[in-house]
Amino acid sequence: MAAAQEAYLADIGVLMATTAAKLDEIERDNDRKAMREYIELLVPSIVVMTEVVGQHPGGRRKLQASLKLRLAFGREMAVVSSTQPATSPPSAR
């Protein structure tokens, strides 16, 4: 059983090294299509939530966006909030 576990871990190590090399190549070539494919594979769900957090003196709304990410290998949603509110209403984007 220990030999099977070691073989499995060795296979995973090779897969991770191959994936890291592929990601380095994609980044070096700035291959946007391949980047998108990897993101879609690893992050199958992204939800953007926009919240009004105030108003500018000129009357425009101050907005703050938060993202909920579902990672392919995770069970829970990860929430990422922006640190700087957006300055235009969603209809202007």
C-alpha positions as CSV (number, residue, x, y, z in Angstrom):
1,M,0.0,0.0,0.0
2,A,2.8,2.4,0.8
3,A,4.3,1.8,-2.7
4,A,1.0,2.6,-4.3
5,Q,0.8,5.9,-2.3
6,E,4.3,6.8,-3.2
7,A,3.6,6.1,-6.9
8,Y,0.4,8.2,-6.7
9,L,2.3,11.1,-5.1
10,A,5.1,10.9,-7.7
11,D,2.4,11.1,-10.5
12,I,0.9,14.1,-8.8
13,G,4.3,15.7,-8.6
14,V,4.9,15.2,-12.3
15,L,1.5,16.6,-13.1
16,M,2.1,19.7,-11.0
17,A,5.5,20.3,-12.6
18,T,4.0,19.9,-16.1
19,T,1.2,22.3,-15.2
20,A,3.6,24.8,-13.8
21,A,5.8,24.7,-16.9
22,K,2.7,25.1,-19.1
23,L,1.5,28.1,-17.1
24,D,4.9,29.6,-17.3
25,E,4.8,29.2,-21.1
26,I,1.3,30.7,-21.3
27,E,2.4,33.7,-19.2
28,R,5.6,34.2,-21.2
29,D,3.6,34.1,-24.5
30,N,0.8,36.2,-23.1
31,D,-1.6,33.6,-24.5
32,R,-4.9,35.1,-23.4
33,K,-7.0,32.2,-24.8
34,A,-5.1,29.6,-22.8
35,M,-5.1,31.8,-19.7
36,R,-8.9,32.0,-19.9
37,E,-9.2,28.2,-20.4
38,Y,-7.1,27.6,-17.2
39,I,-9.1,30.1,-15.2
40,E,-12.4,28.5,-16.4
41,L,-11.0,25.1,-15.4
42,L,-9.8,26.2,-11.9
43,V,-12.6,28.7,-11.2
44,P,-15.8,27.4,-12.6
45,S,-18.0,30.1,-10.9
46,I,-17.5,33.8,-10.5
47,V,-20.2,36.1,-9.1
48,V,-19.7,39.8,-9.1
49,M,-21.8,41.8,-6.5
50,T,-21.9,45.6,-6.5
51,E,-22.9,47.6,-3.5
52,V,-23.6,51.3,-3.2
53,V,-21.2,52.7,-0.4
54,G,-21.9,56.4,-0.7
55,Q,-22.2,59.3,-3.1
56,H,-19.7,61.7,-4.7
57,P,-20.2,65.4,-4.4
58,G,-21.4,65.6,-8.0
59,G,-24.2,63.1,-7.3
60,R,-22.5,59.9,-8.7
61,R,-22.8,56.8,-6.6
62,K,-19.7,55.3,-5.0
63,L,-19.7,51.6,-5.6
64,Q,-17.8,48.7,-4.2
65,A,-17.5,45.3,-5.9
66,S,-17.1,42.0,-4.2
67,L,-16.4,38.7,-6.0
68,K,-17.5,35.2,-4.9
69,L,-15.3,32.6,-6.5
70,R,-16.0,28.9,-6.5
71,L,-12.7,27.0,-6.9
72,A,-12.7,23.7,-8.7
73,F,-11.2,21.9,-5.8
74,G,-12.9,23.7,-3.0
75,R,-16.1,23.2,-1.2
76,E,-16.9,26.8,-0.1
77,M,-17.1,30.1,-1.9
78,A,-14.2,32.5,-1.4
79,V,-15.2,36.1,-1.2
80,V,-12.9,38.9,-2.4
81,S,-13.8,42.5,-1.9
82,S,-12.3,45.4,-3.7
83,T,-10.4,48.0,-1.6
84,Q,-11.2,51.0,-3.8
85,P,-14.8,51.7,-4.7
86,A,-15.7,52.2,-8.3
87,T,-16.8,55.7,-9.3
88,S,-19.4,55.1,-12.1
89,P,-22.8,53.5,-12.0
90,P,-23.1,49.9,-13.4
91,S,-25.1,51.2,-16.4
92,A,-22.1,53.3,-17.5
93,R,-19.7,50.4,-17.6
